[in-house]
């Protein structure tokens, strides 16, 4: 894993965005399939993209997918898609045909099957699994990633492309990308920002799965191309 530490969270997100632009420029095919995560860092990233990258990123090439989604309606304050719609897609007038959301209002198990089929029919296949051109991946304080939590470790090797998981505290059901898709030779850009994340950052940099047997450490220890973006704390 490569780590980039920057003076501020904004600078870290600018570096992440520069990496994304470089990946887009390196791909000959016009369509670029990007998988997004939710959370507070994603909201900061969307604000930055709208304020600084409206004319820099080639938005017409991007097709947006989700790493995971809460099983709520799209207008719910818990919806990852809802935040992206309000903060990114609407301000930049992103065409609806470029937005491929997990329909969190649907029955979860059926939606996981439906969304997996949608992704598998649109994204390039590598090793029998969808391969995104880039995944922006979040990490929680408990070292979960996507909606794969420490109590749902089998999802790291689940043969399905998407599956369901319950949040360990709230019990809220999520639809999540599984480990084999995350680890399908895709560049992973991992922003971990804020002073409260120092223990998370240390564990990620150590990448010792025997010491921290958690989803995020499993992913970063096995990924072929992962970059952590953070701040000097």
C-alpha positions as CSV (number, residue, x, y, z in Angstrom):
1,X,0.0,0.0,0.0
2,X,1.1,3.5,-0.8
3,X,0.4,6.3,1.7
4,X,0.2,10.0,0.8
5,X,0.1,12.4,3.7
6,X,-0.9,16.0,3.1
7,X,-1.1,19.2,5.1
8,X,-4.9,19.2,5.2
9,X,-7.8,17.0,4.3
10,X,-8.6,19.2,1.3
11,X,-5.1,18.7,0.0
12,X,-5.5,15.0,0.5
13,X,-8.7,15.0,-1.6
14,X,-7.1,17.1,-4.3
15,X,-4.3,14.5,-4.5
16,X,-6.8,11.7,-4.7
17,X,-8.6,13.6,-7.5
18,X,-5.4,14.1,-9.4
19,X,-4.9,10.3,-9.2
20,X,-8.4,9.7,-10.5
21,X,-7.8,12.1,-13.4
22,X,-4.5,10.3,-14.3
23,X,-6.3,7.0,-14.3
24,X,-8.9,8.4,-16.6
25,X,-6.3,9.9,-19.0
26,X,-4.5,6.5,-19.1
27,X,-7.6,4.6,-20.2
28,X,-8.1,4.6,-24.0
29,X,-11.8,3.6,-23.8
30,X,-14.0,6.6,-23.2
31,X,-16.3,5.1,-20.6
32,X,-14.8,5.1,-17.1
33,X,-16.6,3.1,-14.4
34,X,-16.2,4.6,-10.9
35,X,-17.5,3.1,-7.7
36,X,-18.2,5.5,-4.8
37,X,-18.5,5.0,-1.1
38,X,-20.6,7.1,1.2
39,X,-19.9,8.9,4.5
40,X,-18.7,12.3,5.6
41,X,-15.5,12.1,3.6
42,X,-17.5,11.5,0.4
43,X,-19.5,14.6,1.2
44,X,-16.3,16.7,1.5
45,X,-15.1,15.2,-1.8
46,X,-18.3,16.1,-3.6
47,X,-18.1,19.7,-2.4
48,X,-14.6,19.9,-3.6
49,X,-15.4,18.4,-7.0
50,X,-18.2,20.9,-7.5
51,X,-16.2,23.9,-6.4
52,X,-12.9,23.2,-8.0
53,X,-13.2,20.5,-10.7
54,X,-16.3,21.3,-12.7
55,X,-14.2,22.2,-15.7
56,X,-11.2,19.9,-15.0
57,X,-12.8,16.4,-14.7
58,X,-14.2,14.9,-17.9
59,X,-17.6,14.3,-16.3
60,X,-19.1,12.9,-19.6
61,X,-16.8,9.9,-19.4
62,X,-17.7,8.9,-15.8
63,X,-20.3,6.3,-15.0
64,X,-21.1,6.2,-11.3
65,X,-21.7,3.1,-9.3
66,X,-21.8,2.4,-5.5
67,X,-19.7,0.3,-3.3
68,X,-22.5,0.0,-0.8
69,X,-25.9,1.5,0.1
70,X,-28.2,1.7,3.0
71,X,-31.5,0.0,2.4
72,X,-33.6,3.2,2.6
73,X,-35.4,5.4,0.1
74,X,-33.3,7.7,-2.1
75,X,-34.7,10.8,-0.4
76,X,-33.7,9.5,3.1
77,X,-30.9,11.4,4.9
78,X,-29.2,8.0,5.2
79,X,-29.0,7.4,1.5
80,X,-25.5,7.4,0.0
81,X,-27.0,8.1,-3.4
82,X,-29.1,10.9,-2.0
83,X,-26.0,12.7,-0.8
84,X,-24.3,12.3,-4.1
85,X,-27.4,13.5,-6.0
86,X,-27.8,16.6,-3.8
87,X,-24.1,17.6,-3.5
88,X,-22.7,16.4,-6.9
89,X,-25.0,15.2,-9.6
90,X,-27.6,18.0,-9.4
91,X,-25.0,20.9,-9.1
92,X,-23.0,19.5,-12.1
93,X,-26.1,18.4,-14.1
94,X,-24.8,14.8,-14.5
95,X,-26.9,12.9,-16.9
96,X,-29.1,10.3,-15.4
97,X,-27.9,7.6,-17.8
98,X,-24.5,7.9,-16.1
99,X,-25.8,7.3,-12.6
100,X,-26.3,3.6,-11.6
101,X,-27.6,3.6,-8.1
102,X,-28.4,0.7,-5.7
103,X,-32.2,1.0,-5.2
104,X,-32.2,1.0,-1.5
105,X,-36.0,1.1,-1.3
106,X,-36.2,-2.4,-2.8
107,X,-36.2,-5.7,-0.9
108,X,-32.5,-6.0,0.0
109,X,-31.7,-9.6,-1.1
110,X,-33.5,-9.1,-4.4
111,X,-31.8,-5.7,-4.9
112,X,-28.4,-7.2,-4.3
113,X,-29.1,-9.8,-7.1
114,X,-30.5,-7.1,-9.4
115,X,-27.6,-4.7,-8.9
116,X,-25.0,-7.4,-9.3
117,X,-26.6,-8.3,-12.7
118,X,-26.6,-4.6,-13.7
119,X,-22.9,-4.2,-12.8
120,X,-21.9,-7.5,-14.4
121,X,-23.7,-6.5,-17.7
122,X,-22.0,-3.1,-17.9
123,X,-18.5,-3.3,-16.3
124,X,-15.6,-5.2,-17.8
125,X,-15.1,-8.7,-16.5
126,X,-11.8,-9.9,-15.1
127,X,-11.3,-13.3,-13.4
128,X,-15.0,-13.9,-13.8
129,X,-15.9,-10.7,-11.8
130,X,-16.7,-7.1,-12.6
131,X,-13.6,-4.9,-12.7
132,X,-14.2,-1.2,-12.0
133,X,-11.8,1.3,-13.4
134,X,-11.4,2.8,-9.9
135,X,-13.0,2.3,-6.5
136,X,-13.0,5.1,-3.9
137,X,-13.2,3.1,-0.7
138,X,-14.0,4.3,2.8
139,X,-12.8,2.8,6.1
140,X,-14.7,3.0,9.5
141,X,-13.3,3.3,13.0
142,X,-13.9,-0.4,13.5
143,X,-11.9,-1.0,10.3
144,X,-14.9,-2.1,8.3
145,X,-14.9,-1.2,4.6
146,X,-17.8,-1.1,2.1
147,X,-20.5,-2.5,4.3
148,X,-18.4,-5.5,5.2
149,X,-18.1,-5.4,9.0
150,X,-15.9,-7.4,11.4
151,X,-18.9,-9.7,12.1
152,X,-19.5,-10.4,8.4
153,X,-16.0,-11.4,7.3
154,X,-17.3,-14.2,4.9
155,X,-18.4,-11.4,2.6
156,X,-14.6,-10.8,1.9
157,X,-14.6,-14.1,-0.1
158,X,-18.3,-14.3,-1.1
159,X,-18.7,-15.5,-4.7
160,X,-21.5,-13.0,-5.4
161,X,-20.7,-9.5,-6.7
162,X,-23.1,-7.8,-4.2
163,X,-24.7,-9.1,-1.1
164,X,-26.5,-7.9,2.1
165,X,-25.2,-7.1,5.5
166,X,-26.6,-5.7,8.8
167,X,-24.9,-2.9,10.6
168,X,-23.6,-4.3,13.9
169,X,-25.1,-1.6,16.1
170,X,-28.2,-0.3,14.3
171,X,-29.2,-3.5,12.6
172,X,-29.8,-1.4,9.4
173,X,-29.5,-3.6,6.3
174,X,-27.1,-2.6,3.6
175,X,-26.3,-3.8,0.1
176,X,-22.6,-4.1,-0.4
177,X,-19.9,-5.0,-2.9
178,X,-18.1,-8.2,-1.9
179,X,-14.4,-8.7,-1.4
180,X,-13.7,-10.5,-4.7
181,X,-14.9,-7.4,-6.6
182,X,-13.1,-4.9,-4.5
183,X,-9.9,-7.0,-4.9
184,X,-10.2,-7.6,-8.7
185,X,-7.0,-5.8,-9.7
186,X,-8.8,-2.4,-9.5
187,X,-7.0,0.8,-8.3
188,X,-8.3,1.5,-4.8
189,X,-8.2,5.2,-3.6
190,X,-8.8,5.3,0.2
191,X,-9.3,8.7,1.8
192,X,-9.1,8.5,5.6
193,X,-9.4,12.0,7.1
194,X,-9.7,13.6,10.5
195,X,-7.9,13.5,13.8
196,X,-10.2,10.8,15.1
197,X,-8.8,8.4,12.5
198,X,-5.2,8.2,13.7
199,X,-5.6,4.6,15.0
200,X,-7.3,3.6,11.8
201,X,-4.5,5.1,9.7
202,X,-1.8,3.4,11.8
203,X,-3.5,0.0,11.4
204,X,-3.9,0.5,7.7
205,X,-0.2,1.5,7.3
206,X,0.9,-1.5,9.3
207,X,-1.4,-3.8,7.2
208,X,-0.9,-6.7,9.5
209,X,-4.0,-9.0,9.2
210,X,-2.8,-11.3,12.0
211,X,-2.8,-8.3,14.4
212,X,-5.9,-6.6,13.0
213,X,-8.2,-9.3,11.5
214,X,-10.7,-6.9,10.1
215,X,-12.2,-6.2,6.6
216,X,-10.2,-3.1,5.8
217,X,-6.8,-4.7,6.8
218,X,-7.7,-7.8,4.7
219,X,-8.4,-5.6,1.7
220,X,-5.3,-3.4,1.9
221,X,-3.1,-6.4,2.6
222,X,-4.3,-8.1,-0.5
223,X,-5.0,-5.3,-3.0
224,X,-2.7,-5.0,-6.0
225,X,-3.0,-1.2,-6.2
226,X,-4.1,0.8,-3.2
227,X,-3.3,4.3,-2.1
228,X,-4.2,5.8,1.3
229,X,-4.8,9.6,1.3
230,X,-4.6,11.2,4.7
231,X,-3.3,14.2,6.7
232,X,-0.3,14.8,8.9
233,X,-1.8,14.3,12.4
